[in-house]
Amino acid sequence: MSKEQENKIEREENWDVPPSDEEYTLEEILAEYGSSRQQKILEEVEREAEPETVSEPALPAEPAAPAAEEPPAAEPKPARMLWARRMAHAESEREAELPEEPEESDEPENEPEDGPEDEPEDGPEESRFLSLEELVGTTVGAVMEEHREPLLKPKRGLFSRKRQQEDTEQFYDPMDAPPPPKPVTEADTIGDEPELSEIAAEYREDSQAQSRPLIWALLTALVPLAALAAEQYGVNIPYWTGDGELQCVVVLALLLINLVLCRHVPVYGFRQLREKRCTGALLVTLAAAVSAADCLLCLFHTGRAAAAPYAPVASAALFFAQWGISRENRGNSDSFRMASLDDNPPYLVTETGRGACKQKGSLRGFYTTASRTDYASRLQAAFLPLILAASVVFAGLTSLGEGRGADFLLNLSAILTAGATFSLPLCWGLPWARLTRRQQKSGCAVAGWDGATRMGKRRSLILTDIDLFPPGTIRLNGVKVYGEELSKAAAYAAAAAHGAGCGLARVFDGLAVGENAPRETAQDLSFYEQGGFGCTIHGESVLLGTASFMRKQDVRLPGNINLKTGVFLAIDHQLAAVFAVKYEAAENVDYALRTMRRSRITPILAVRDPNITPALLKRKFFKRIKVEYPDLTDRVALSEAEEDRGLPRALLLREGLLPYAEAVVGSRRLRTAVRRASWLSLLGSGAGVLLTAYLVSLQKFDLLTPLSLTVFLLLWTLPVLLLSDWTGRY
């Protein structure tokens, strides 16, 4: 026997577990014996098995008998027998719990009992060796069934996935899964809208009711200011000059009268406050109330500083606020009235990624877009609460903080009136009314601030063939046929032009009708970047385009033809006809292009007519025209956008380019004017609060008179008036 065989026999003799021929990896071994719970179960099994081995009478004699008769190689047999008994005991306990299979439970009970008594040495040799998996599984499985616990709990690593089916991700949707919900668009949020004519009538009534007392409110505000101005220049007014109590009574009475005449201002201010918006009308109302209280304090309290009350300034502020509200309602009335003239307007203007686009008309969504809050109100709602809080704080610091509590209302009326400023209520109402009054003459209506800002966001608008050359501006000067009948050439040219969707279709239709040509249908239409398009009619290849396009398509042309705007027809790559087309410039188109040029609006040519190019426009209109001429793919895609139907940002009730251009240019100007006016007004409001707070802290009421404060506020209002007038001048 070799040395390797002897070592193998020694290892087998020292093993308590029968060897197995299977090989196991480190991960499998750790998975089986890695948990402390499993080690405890193995120890319990060994402790339960020890009494059985001691109680057997044959077990103590087994090591001695083989020692005398056989070599030491037979010593591991009792260990194998012990493991066989353990296996039999565990199997019998497991099968005892299953009464429905008694036959299988009898055999393992008899084998381990008879084996050691009848054949104590040969029994273990005849029993088969168990693998490590079977040995551990059968021994530990019975104990684990009692605890009703899994042997190994799944361990989740850092990057492991959940094994539960409900927690796993599905990379593919099942066949019976419901379709994903469609994204909610702006059009889906539009509900039922009222009649535009009724809305226009309501706004018109409100505007008329607010405009009637404006003249009287202006006169009421001018009376005390005129008296103060006369007194400033040394004019002696009887019963006025030098009588402070009479002045307080007069200005208080005039302020109350103006408050009644301009009663729509507090109504509007508190209505917006219920919607959590602080507007200029609310600040004017508070300034008027504080000024009235200061007048009463001046009459009945002797500790107040000897300064003129600021009630005349608050009275003028009421007039400007009433004027702004009436202009806003007038603009809404004009816009809705214009939109209500036609239930099915011919065109609408909406926004696209490249600019404004004209599409088929629809009224749905116009009221919703026009009813949204304007830019000035949003900006005032954000900053005016700060102005109000700063006015109260500065008034308290300059009066209560200095030990002059009786001057609190005086200081607050001066600071709050300066913060309310005359221009805040005019930022939106005046430009809006100015624009709608002009657009009434053009035949278009813009959907409020939201519609104007969406159209004017980009400095461009999309133009097609009909926009630049409307019907009647393209004429046919002559036709020359080569080897084909004129009726066939006219029919084929009309079919190709209709299939391409260019403006030449009207010209060729008229020619085909005059020649009694049948109507043909173009198939397999193709566009070419060289300036033409091709199709198939009755199996014949048809090409229609410019002279350069025909030459690039290997179509021979006569040498004596020199037409800048000629259209050539080829059938099966043979010249069939030449059409002399003349383009005429319309006056309203020329005016619209010049208007866009002055307002820096760039037209995008989404044309399909091969003759309409920037060079043609410069020849027909004016040389300084600036247009964008995209490639063929973009031109076709942009021209197809006119067939869509988006939400109306503006409505066009007349044909032609002029209403379209005025809607876009006017929206752009309105957007710019309102933004600038709003920021200027807020800047003036902040400057007024700081300046008046500084002067009242120094008790410089001789510099901060009601007349000087009025002039200060009028100077800040002047830019807003100029911007409002600029909105309608284009």
URQUITA-V641394 format. One record per residue. N is the residue number from 1. RES is the residue in one letter. PHI is phi in whole degrees, -180 to 180 (* if undefined). OMEGA is omega as a letter, one per 20 degrees, with the letter a starting at -180 (999 if undefined). NEAR is the number of other ideal C-beta (glycine too) atoms within 8 Angstrom. Layout:
n: {N N}
res: {RES RES}
phi: {PHI PHI}
omega: {OMEGA OMEGA}
near: {NEAR NEAR}
This chain:
n: {1 2 3 4 5 6 7 8 9 10 11 12 13 14 15 16 17 18 19 20 21 22 23 24 25 26 27 28 29 30 31 32 33 34 35 36 37 38 39 40 41 42 43 44 45 46 47 48 49 50 51 52 53 54 55 56 57 58 59 60 61 62 63 64 65 66 67 68 69 70 71 72 73 74 75 76 77 78 79 80 81 82 83 84 85 86 87 88 89 90 91 92 93 94 95 96 97 98 99 100 101 102 103 104 105 106 107 108 109 110 111 112 113 114 115 116 117 118 119 120 121 122 123 124 125 126 127 128 129 130 131 132 133 134 135 136 137 138 139 140 141 142 143 144 145 146 147 148 149 150 151 152 153 154 155 156 157 158 159 160 161 162 163 164 165 166 167 168 169 170 171 172 173 174 175 176 177 178 179 180 181 182 183 184 185 186 187 188 189 190 191 192 193 194 195 196 197 198 199 200 201 202 203 204 205 206 207 208 209 210 211 212 213 214 215 216 217 218 219 220 221 222 223 224 225 226 227 228 229 230 231 232 233 234 235 236 237 238 239 240 241 242 243 244 245 246 247 248 249 250 251 252 253 254 255 256 257 258 259 260 261 262 263 264 265 266 267 268 269 270 271 272 273 274 275 276 277 278 279 280 281 282 283 284 285 286 287 288 289 290 291 292 293 294 295 296 297 298 299 300 301 302 303 304 305 306 307 308 309 310 311 312 313 314 315 316 317 318 319 320 321 322 323 324 325 326 327 328 329 330 331 332 333 334 335 336 337 338 339 340 341 342 343 344 345 346 347 348 349 350 351 352 353 354 355 356 357 358 359 360 361 362 363 364 365 366 367 368 369 370 371 372 373 374 375 376 377 378 379 380 381 382 383 384 385 386 387 388 389 390 391 392 393 394 395 396 397 398 399 400 401 402 403 404 405 406 407 408 409 410 411 412 413 414 415 416 417 418 419 420 421 422 423 424 425 426 427 428 429 430 431 432 433 434 435 436 437 438 439 440 441 442 443 444 445 446 447 448 449 450 451 452 453 454 455 456 457 458 459 460 461 462 463 464 465 466 467 468 469 470 471 472 473 474 475 476 477 478 479 480 481 482 483 484 485 486 487 488 489 490 491 492 493 494 495 496 497 498 499 500 501 502 503 504 505 506 507 508 509 510 511 512 513 514 515 516 517 518 519 520 521 522 523 524 525 526 527 528 529 530 531 532 533 534 535 536 537 538 539 540 541 542 543 544 545 546 547 548 549 550 551 552 553 554 555 556 557 558 559 560 561 562 563 564 565 566 567 568 569 570 571 572 573 574 575 576 577 578 579 580 581 582 583 584 585 586 587 588 589 590 591 592 593 594 595 596 597 598 599 600 601 602 603 604 605 606 607 608 609 610 611 612 613 614 615 616 617 618 619 620 621 622 623 624 625 626 627 628 629 630 631 632 633 634 635 636 637 638 639 640 641 642 643 644 645 646 647 648 649 650 651 652 653 654 655 656 657 658 659 660 661 662 663 664 665 666 667 668 669 670 671 672 673 674 675 676 677 678 679 680 681 682 683 684 685 686 687 688 689 690 691 692 693 694 695 696 697 698 699 700 701 702 703 704 705 706 707 708 709 710 711 712 713 714 715 716 717 718 719 720 721 722 723 724 725 726 727 728 729 730}
res: {M S K E Q E N K I E R E E N W D V P P S D E E Y T L E E I L A E Y G S S R Q Q K I L E E V E R E A E P E T V S E P A L P A E P A A P A A E E P P A A E P K P A R M L W A R R M A H A E S E R E A E L P E E P E E S D E P E N E P E D G P E D E P E D G P E E S R F L S L E E L V G T T V G A V M E E H R E P L L K P K R G L F S R K R Q Q E D T E Q F Y D P M D A P P P P K P V T E A D T I G D E P E L S E I A A E Y R E D S Q A Q S R P L I W A L L T A L V P L A A L A A E Q Y G V N I P Y W T G D G E L Q C V V V L A L L L I N L V L C R H V P V Y G F R Q L R E K R C T G A L L V T L A A A V S A A D C L L C L F H T G R A A A A P Y A P V A S A A L F F A Q W G I S R E N R G N S D S F R M A S L D D N P P Y L V T E T G R G A C K Q K G S L R G F Y T T A S R T D Y A S R L Q A A F L P L I L A A S V V F A G L T S L G E G R G A D F L L N L S A I L T A G A T F S L P L C W G L P W A R L T R R Q Q K S G C A V A G W D G A T R M G K R R S L I L T D I D L F P P G T I R L N G V K V Y G E E L S K A A A Y A A A A A H G A G C G L A R V F D G L A V G E N A P R E T A Q D L S F Y E Q G G F G C T I H G E S V L L G T A S F M R K Q D V R L P G N I N L K T G V F L A I D H Q L A A V F A V K Y E A A E N V D Y A L R T M R R S R I T P I L A V R D P N I T P A L L K R K F F K R I K V E Y P D L T D R V A L S E A E E D R G L P R A L L L R E G L L P Y A E A V V G S R R L R T A V R R A S W L S L L G S G A G V L L T A Y L V S L Q K F D L L T P L S L T V F L L L W T L P V L L L S D W T G R Y}
phi: {* -77 -71 -66 -67 -64 -63 -65 -66 -62 -64 -68 -68 -83 -77 -84 -111 -59 -71 -125 -79 -79 -102 -126 -84 -65 -65 -68 -66 -66 -65 -81 -119 -76 -92 -70 -64 -70 -64 -63 -66 -63 -66 -65 -65 -66 -66 -70 -81 -63 -62 -67 -70 -76 -75 -75 -75 -81 -68 -64 -81 -66 -67 -77 -61 -66 -66 -87 -98 -120 -70 -65 -68 -89 -64 -70 -63 -61 -64 -65 -65 -61 -67 -66 -66 -61 -62 -67 -65 -67 -69 -67 -67 -70 -77 -70 -78 -112 -73 -76 -127 -74 -65 -72 -83 -80 -64 -67 -77 -81 -63 -70 -79 -75 -59 -70 -81 -81 -129 -66 -99 -84 -59 -64 -70 -76 -70 -75 -79 -95 -75 -65 -66 -65 -62 -69 -65 -73 -74 -84 -62 -65 -69 -70 -65 -68 -83 56 -125 -70 -64 -125 -79 -66 -102 -106 -82 -69 -111 -81 -96 -71 -88 -70 -67 -75 -98 -78 -83 -105 -81 -130 -72 -65 -65 -92 -72 -69 -66 -64 -66 -73 -65 -78 -100 -65 -67 -72 -86 -86 -99 -72 -114 -72 -70 -67 -66 -68 -64 -63 -66 -65 -66 -67 -64 -64 -65 -67 -65 -84 -84 -58 -83 -65 -62 -67 -67 -66 -64 -64 -77 -79 -60 -68 -67 -66 -65 -67 -67 -64 -66 -66 -94 88 -81 -92 -105 -60 61 -125 -68 85 -104 -69 -66 -64 -63 -64 -65 -67 -67 -67 -64 -66 -65 -66 -64 -67 -67 -73 -65 -103 -66 -70 -68 -64 -62 -66 -64 -76 -67 -69 -67 -64 -90 64 -129 -99 -114 -66 -63 -68 -66 -66 -63 -65 -65 -66 -66 -67 -66 -65 -65 -68 -64 -63 -65 -65 -79 -116 -129 -90 -83 -75 -66 -82 -130 -68 -68 -100 -64 -60 -69 -65 -65 -67 -64 -62 -63 -65 -66 -63 -63 -64 -67 -66 -67 -64 -67 -67 -63 -63 -63 -66 -67 -70 -67 -65 -71 -85 -69 -138 -70 -125 -64 -65 -141 -132 -119 -132 -100 -131 -68 -101 147 -71 -139 -93 -135 -64 -76 -162 -88 -66 100 -68 -65 -63 -68 -71 -87 -76 -67 -80 -68 -63 -66 -64 -68 -67 -63 -87 -107 -66 -58 -68 -64 -64 -65 -65 -64 -66 -65 -66 -65 -68 -68 -82 -119 -67 -69 -100 80 -119 -66 -71 -93 -62 -67 -64 -66 -66 -64 -68 -70 -70 -66 -67 -74 -70 47 -71 -86 -60 -74 -98 -62 -105 -65 -69 -62 -66 -66 -65 -70 -65 -66 -74 -72 -61 -74 -87 86 -141 -141 -95 -85 66 -66 -64 -65 -68 -72 -74 -72 -89 -66 -110 -86 -157 -147 -93 -119 -114 -61 -70 -64 -82 -130 -66 -56 100 -97 -115 -126 -102 -88 179 -137 -132 -105 -124 74 -132 -76 -65 -64 -68 -63 -65 -65 -67 -65 -66 -65 -67 -66 -65 -64 -78 73 -98 -73 -74 -62 -64 -65 -72 -64 -62 -68 -67 -66 -66 -95 55 -84 -71 -83 -107 -123 -88 -126 54 -73 -137 -103 -124 -68 -72 114 180 -151 -129 -158 -125 -131 55 79 -100 -82 -120 -122 -138 177 -83 -67 -64 -65 -65 -66 -71 -96 62 -103 -75 -120 -63 -79 -93 -102 -138 -120 -72 -118 -80 -120 -114 -119 -127 -119 54 62 -122 -60 -111 -160 -127 -113 -90 -107 -118 -106 -116 -86 -86 -66 -68 -68 -63 -66 -66 -65 -67 -64 -65 -64 -67 -93 61 -104 -97 -75 -107 -82 -104 -99 -116 -72 -66 -84 -83 -133 -57 -65 -65 -64 -68 -74 -88 -111 -144 -72 -86 -66 -124 -130 -108 -117 -72 -75 -62 -62 -68 -64 -66 -66 -69 -69 -72 -64 -70 -81 -76 -142 -95 -79 -77 -91 -158 -116 -113 -105 -133 -80 107 -81 -63 -60 -63 -67 -68 -64 -74 -65 -62 -65 -64 -68 -61 -60 -69 -65 -67 -63 -66 -64 -66 -70 -64 -65 -66 -65 -65 -65 -64 -65 -65 -64 -67 -68 -67 -63 -67 -70 -71 -68 -92 60 -94 -75 -72 -88 -95 -85 -58 -69 -67 -66 -64 -63 -59 -71 -67 -65 -74 -83 -58 -60 -66 -65 -68 -66 -65 -70 -65 -61 -96 -110 -151}
omega: {a a r r r r r r r r r r a r r a r a r r a r a r a a r a r r a a a a r r a r r a r r r r r r r a a r a a r a a a a a a a a a a a r a a a a r a a a a a a r r r r r r r r r r a a r r r r r a r r a a a r a a a a a a a r a a a r a a a a a a a a a a a r a r a r a r a r r a a a a a a a a r a r r a a r r a r r a r a a a a a r r a a a a a a r r a r r r a a a r a r a r r a r r r a a a r r a a r a r r r r r r r r r r a r r a a a a a a r r r r r r a a a r r r r r r r r a r r a a r r a a r a a a r r r a a a r r r r r r r r r r a a r a r r r a a r r r r r r r r a r r r r r r r r r r r r r r r r r r r a a a a a a r a r a r a r r r r r r r r r a r r r r r r r r r r r r r r a a r r a a a a r r a a a r r r a r r a a r a r a r a r a a r a a a r a a a a a a a r r a r r a a a r r r r r r r r a a r r a a r a r r r r a a a a a r r a r r a a r r r r r a a a r a a a a a r a r r a a r r a r r a r r a a a r a a r a a r r a a r a a r a r r a a r a a a a a a r a r a a a r a r r r r a r r r r a r r r r r r r r r r a a r a r a a r r r a r r r a a r r a r r r r a r r a a a r r r a a r r a r a r a r r a a a r r r r r r r r a r r a a a r a r a r r a r r r a r r a a a r a r a r r r a r a a r r r r r r r r r r a r r a r r a r a r r a a a a r r r r r r a a r a a r a a r a a r a a r r r a r r r r r r r r r r a r r r r a r r r a a r r a a r a a r r r r r r a a a r a r a a r r r r r r r r r r a a r r r a a r r a r a r r a r r a r r r r r a r r r r a r r r r r r r r a a a r 999}
near: {3 5 5 6 8 9 8 8 9 8 9 9 10 6 10 4 7 9 8 8 4 7 3 6 6 5 6 8 9 8 7 8 7 6 8 5 6 13 9 8 11 10 8 9 13 8 7 8 12 8 7 10 10 7 5 8 5 9 10 6 8 11 9 7 8 12 8 5 5 6 4 6 7 9 9 10 12 10 9 11 13 10 13 13 13 11 12 12 11 13 10 11 9 12 11 7 7 8 5 4 8 7 6 8 12 8 8 12 10 8 9 12 8 9 14 12 7 6 6 11 9 7 14 11 7 5 9 3 7 10 9 9 7 8 13 9 8 13 13 13 11 11 11 11 9 6 6 4 5 5 7 7 5 5 4 5 5 3 3 6 4 7 5 6 4 4 5 9 3 6 3 4 5 6 4 3 6 3 4 4 4 4 4 5 6 7 7 6 7 10 4 3 10 7 6 13 9 8 12 13 9 8 13 12 8 9 12 8 8 13 9 6 10 12 6 8 14 9 8 13 15 8 9 15 13 8 10 13 9 9 11 8 6 5 6 5 9 5 5 11 7 4 8 9 7 9 12 12 10 10 14 13 8 15 16 9 9 15 12 7 12 13 8 11 14 10 8 11 14 10 8 13 10 6 6 5 10 11 15 14 15 13 17 18 12 11 15 16 8 13 16 14 9 15 15 9 12 12 9 5 8 3 4 10 9 4 6 9 15 14 18 15 13 17 16 13 16 17 15 14 14 16 12 16 15 14 13 12 13 14 14 14 13 12 14 16 12 15 13 10 6 8 4 7 14 10 11 16 17 13 11 11 2 9 12 15 15 12 14 9 13 10 13 8 13 15 11 9 14 13 6 9 6 11 12 13 12 9 11 15 12 7 10 15 9 7 13 13 8 11 13 9 8 14 15 10 10 13 15 9 7 8 5 10 7 10 12 12 10 17 14 14 16 13 16 15 15 15 16 13 15 12 16 17 15 18 15 15 15 13 15 17 13 12 16 15 10 11 15 8 5 11 9 17 13 17 15 14 13 11 16 18 11 10 17 13 7 8 7 12 13 17 12 12 11 8 10 12 13 11 6 4 11 13 8 11 6 6 12 6 10 9 5 10 6 10 10 10 14 16 13 14 17 16 15 17 13 10 11 11 7 11 12 12 11 9 13 13 10 9 13 14 8 7 9 5 11 4 8 10 7 13 7 6 11 7 9 12 6 10 10 13 15 12 14 10 13 5 4 8 8 15 16 15 13 13 10 8 15 15 9 7 13 6 12 4 10 5 4 4 9 4 8 4 10 12 14 17 16 14 11 6 8 9 13 13 15 13 14 11 14 9 12 9 9 10 6 9 17 11 9 14 15 9 12 14 11 7 10 6 13 11 12 14 14 14 13 14 10 12 11 13 8 9 6 11 13 10 6 8 10 8 4 5 11 5 11 8 6 9 6 8 6 9 13 11 8 14 13 8 12 12 6 7 6 10 10 18 17 16 16 16 12 10 4 11 13 12 13 16 14 15 17 16 13 17 16 14 15 16 13 9 13 16 9 10 17 14 9 12 17 12 8 12 16 10 9 15 15 8 10 13 14 8 11 18 10 6 6 8 11 5 7 11 11 14 10 9 15 12 8 11 18 9 7 16 13 8 11 15 10 8 12 13 9 9 13 11 5 9}
